[in-house]
Amino acid sequence: MQFTFKGGIHPPDSKELARDRAIRRARAPKQVIIPLSQHIGAPCKLAVEIGQRVKVGEVVGTPEGFVSAPVHSSVSGKVISVCDYPGVTGKMVSSVVIENDFLEEWIPLSDRPDYQSLLIDQLKHMVKDAGIVGMGGAAFPTHVKLSPPAEKPIDVVIISGAECEPYLTADYRVMLQNAREIIEGTKIIMMILGVTETIIGIEDNKPEAIEIMTKAAAGEPQISVLSLPVKYPQGAEKMLIKAALNRTVPERGLPMDVGVLVLNISTAMAVYEAVRYGKPLVERVITVSGEGINYPANLLVKVGIPVSDIIEECGGFKTTAAKVIAGGPMMGFALSDLSVPVTKGTSGILVLPEDGVAHAGEFRNCIRCGRCIEICPMGLMPSMLSVTSEKGFYEMSKEYNLFDCFECGSCTYVCPSKRPIVQLVRLAKSLVKP
């Protein structure tokens, strides 16, 4: 039976710009900036020194807590700096700068063709050591997700191929070109959790991906591919669980509270590469798109590559380029500095033209039309969240379930007054405690 979630919107998907561009490897950068915090949780402890030579895959930051993930060098070369560097959100992050020697010398990797005979704890350690985090944007350490408490067993895994953000096509191309690896990674995840059912959810505007993934899953009766009606933000965990299983995650709850674990398509492939080949997460596929870039593309890039290098790779800006966003147009972050690096959680770089950008200062007062309330997938009152934040009543915003908002941007999209609701929500969150 097909279910759906409350609210949601249908923005133009604009995926035609990059949808048919096969994944290609980007040119190696002259240097990479490796932030020591590329995940939700505790930042890593520096594990290298200035002047030290490192290889591809060498650990440069070790995790300081359970909810953390190691970070690795994505190039071989010399550590030339350890400094605070701006990240995609604008915050300064302690980072390791490595000058590329272009020798592409890797640390020894452990090829394990017998990985299906490994113990569960061994598999978990391999995922952790590879530094894998959620690659759909949240960047939650994957080994933590794969270690649910005993009182909250998982009975269903959902692998998300929804990719509901407009413009982004990286996951779509990964499904077309790496379907077998995704299925093998999914089987490893099922082995670790001891589950017997997995649903791969793909929106029905990707019929080729549905067909290819269905063929790849043939002969795996425990894995099914589910075609989902197109609706944003279906890629969000709670929305996807509702649409696929009709289970409702409680307020302030987690998917494990309803027996579900959700992982991204690219994360599943990274799990396979880590377990099968011992490969750490040092590169990922991103989409470079938008009407302001000359040559949209899907690129396999090194983690830590500066955004400016990616822009150059894709032919530079058109004359109408006005804004560069890390991620998609709904949940991404506008960049003020193109030297910021791509991280494990960066799914795309979007360049928008002048006529596609709403500038700060153009919004008006809330007119109480209720559109944002009607479409909010979490059943919140975004109008009140924005008003209380705008007036400085930050503590009051908690009365309207501030921390249940996952900042999908649907409310901002439909607001006739063009109010920056998501930005006001983020401001309130930064100033009060949960």
Order of alpha helices (4+ residues) and beta strands (2+ residues): beta-beta-beta-beta-beta-beta-beta-beta-alpha-alpha-beta-alpha-alpha-beta-alpha-beta-alpha-beta-alpha-beta-beta-alpha-beta-beta-beta-alpha-alpha-alpha-alpha-alpha
